[in-house]
């Protein structure tokens, strides 16, 4: 029993380190998505560790993961830069999003039940509430598109879209701070409700292209 004690302690410490890494990673990613950490902003491990109330090690590892996810750019021996947003980034992001979401819209329109369509409609009902907060609407938009992918039933698409929608939500946050308003989901839902797959696909394409054009106009100026 005594000989197993060090191994048990080591496992516990490893689990604690991994748990702390996940907490820091989620915290920093939430700050990036919410644009609390702005594109082009320099980040130091010391400052981030203080803000996250942790040591530099989990911050360094979390930033390494975020750099792999293209949120950050590593500056050797100095720290990290929040990746700037270019028009090319926006175009490539929305091209990829279009591929994923036109597929989900078409597939769901073929097979969605009345209850599933109603669930999707309920998720974005807040769009029609004049008193709704911006963050509530952005969260509802994210939930709608992710739930649509889940109903389509392709886990690889869900995983890729979850990552993509994080980038999209950051753009939406930055955009609506400057240009109020959002693009509704009415035509997408109507096509799904009446089981018109091609129309659902086209409505989704228009929805995504309109969002892309709005972003290019803002970030390309």
C-alpha positions in Angstrom: 0.0 0.0 0.0 2.9 2.4 0.9 4.5 1.8 -2.5 1.4 2.8 -4.3 1.1 6.1 -2.4 3.6 8.1 -4.6 1.9 6.8 -7.8 -1.5 7.9 -6.5 -0.2 11.3 -5.5 1.4 11.7 -8.9 -1.9 10.8 -10.6 -3.8 13.3 -8.5 -1.3 16.1 -9.3 -1.5 15.3 -13.0 -5.3 15.4 -12.9 -5.1 18.7 -11.1 -2.7 20.2 -13.7 -4.9 19.0 -16.5 -8.0 20.4 -14.9 -6.3 23.8 -14.4 -5.1 23.8 -18.0 -8.7 23.2 -19.2 -10.0 26.0 -17.0 -7.4 28.5 -18.3 -7.9 27.3 -21.9 -11.7 27.8 -21.6 -11.3 31.1 -19.9 -9.0 32.5 -22.5 -11.1 31.2 -25.4 -14.2 32.8 -23.9 -12.3 36.1 -23.7 -11.2 35.7 -27.3 -14.7 34.8 -28.6 -16.3 37.7 -26.6 -13.5 40.1 -28.0 -12.4 40.9 -24.5 -8.9 40.1 -25.9 -9.0 42.2 -29.1 -7.4 41.3 -32.5 -3.8 42.6 -32.6 -3.5 42.9 -28.8 -0.2 41.7 -27.3 -0.5 39.2 -24.4 2.2 38.3 -21.9 2.2 35.1 -19.9 2.7 37.1 -16.6 -0.3 39.3 -17.2 -2.5 36.4 -18.3 -1.5 34.4 -15.3 -2.4 37.2 -13.0 -5.8 37.7 -14.7 -6.5 34.0 -14.6 -5.2 33.7 -11.0 -2.8 30.9 -11.8 0.8 30.2 -12.6 2.5 30.7 -16.0 2.7 27.0 -16.9 -1.0 26.4 -17.6 -1.2 29.8 -19.3 1.8 28.8 -21.6 0.1 25.4 -22.4 -3.3 27.0 -23.0 -1.8 29.6 -25.3 0.0 26.9 -27.2 -3.4 25.2 -27.9 -5.0 28.5 -28.8 -2.1 29.2 -31.3 -2.8 25.8 -32.8 -6.5 26.8 -33.2 -5.3 30.0 -34.9 -6.6 32.3 -32.2 -3.1 33.5 -31.2 0.3 34.0 -32.9 3.3 33.2 -30.8 6.1 35.8 -30.6 9.3 33.9 -29.5 10.7 35.0 -26.1 8.0 37.7 -25.8 4.5 36.3 -25.6 1.5 36.1 -27.9 -0.4 38.3 -30.3 -4.2 37.9 -30.7 -4.4 37.0 -34.4 -5.4 40.1 -36.5 -8.4 39.7 -38.7 -7.9 40.1 -42.5 -10.3 40.1 -45.4 -8.8 36.9 -46.6 -9.4 35.2 -43.2 -13.1 36.3 -43.4 -13.5 35.0 -46.9 -11.9 31.6 -46.1 -13.9 31.3 -42.8 -17.2 31.9 -44.5 -16.4 29.7 -47.5 -15.8 26.8 -45.0 -18.9 27.7 -43.0 -21.0 27.7 -46.2 -19.9 24.2 -47.0 -20.8 22.9 -43.6 -24.0 24.7 -43.1 -25.5 24.3 -46.6 -25.1 20.6 -46.0 -26.8 20.7 -42.6 -29.7 22.9 -43.8 -30.4 20.6 -46.8 -30.2 17.4 -44.7 -32.4 18.8 -41.9 -35.0 20.1 -44.3 -35.3 16.5 -45.7 -35.9 14.7 -42.4 -36.7 17.2 -39.6 -39.7 16.5 -37.5 -42.2 19.2 -36.6 -40.8 19.2 -33.0 -37.3 19.7 -34.2 -38.2 22.6 -36.4 -40.1 24.2 -33.5 -37.1 23.7 -31.3 -35.0 25.6 -33.8 -37.6 28.3 -34.1 -37.7 28.7 -30.3 -33.9 29.1 -30.1 -34.0 32.3 -32.2 -37.4 33.6 -31.1 -35.4 36.2 -29.1 -34.5 37.9 -32.4 -38.0 39.4 -32.4 -37.7 40.8 -28.9 -36.8 44.6 -29.1 -35.6 44.5 -25.5 -33.2 41.6 -26.0 -29.5 42.1 -25.1 -27.0 41.8 -27.9 -25.1 39.0 -26.1 -28.4 37.0 -25.8 -29.0 37.3 -29.5 -25.5 36.2 -30.4 -25.7 33.2 -28.0 -29.1 32.3 -29.6 -27.6 32.5 -33.1 -24.7 30.2 -32.0 -27.1 27.7 -30.4 -29.3 27.7 -33.5 -26.5 26.8 -36.0 -24.9 24.3 -33.7 -28.3 22.6 -32.9 -29.0 22.4 -36.7 -25.8 20.5 -37.2 -26.6 18.2 -34.3 -30.0 17.4 -35.8 -28.3 16.7 -39.2 -26.5 13.9 -37.4 -22.9 14.2 -38.6 -20.5 14.4 -35.7 -17.5 15.5 -37.8 -19.6 18.4 -39.1 -20.7 19.3 -35.5 -17.0 19.3 -34.3 -15.8 21.5 -37.2 -18.7 23.8 -36.9 -18.3 24.3 -33.2 -14.8 25.6 -33.8 -15.8 27.7 -36.8 -18.7 29.3 -34.9 -16.4 30.5 -32.2 -14.5 32.6 -34.8 -17.9 33.7 -36.2 -19.2 34.8 -32.8 -16.1 36.9 -32.3 -16.7 38.6 -35.7 -20.3 39.1 -34.8 -19.4 40.7 -31.5 -16.9 43.1 -33.1 -19.3 43.9 -35.9 -22.4 44.6 -33.9 -20.5 46.9 -31.6 -19.9 49.1 -34.7 -22.9 48.2 -37.0 -26.0 47.3 -35.0 -28.4 44.6 -36.3 -28.2 41.0 -37.2 -29.4 38.7 -40.0 -32.6 36.7 -39.2 -33.2 33.0 -39.8 -36.8 33.3 -41.1 -36.3 32.0 -44.7 -34.2 29.0 -43.5 -36.9 28.0 -41.0 -39.7 28.4 -43.5 -37.9 26.1 -46.0 -37.3 23.5 -43.3 -40.8 23.6 -42.0 -42.2 22.9 -45.5 -39.5 20.3 -46.2 -37.9 22.1 -49.2 -34.2 21.0 -49.1 -32.9 23.0 -52.0 -34.7 26.2 -50.8 -33.2 25.6 -47.3 -29.8 25.2 -48.8 -30.2 28.4 -50.8 -31.6 30.3 -47.8 -28.6 29.3 -45.7 -26.2 30.3 -48.5 -27.8 33.7 -48.7 -27.7 34.0 -44.8 -24.0 33.2 -44.7 -23.1 35.4 -47.7 -24.9 38.3 -46.2 -23.0 37.9 -43.0 -19.7 37.6 -44.9 -20.4 40.8 -46.9 -21.2 42.7 -43.7 -17.9 41.6 -42.2 -15.8 42.4 -45.3 -17.4 45.9 -45.4 -16.4 46.5 -41.8 -13.0 44.9 -41.6 -11.9 45.8 -45.2 -12.5 49.5 -44.8 
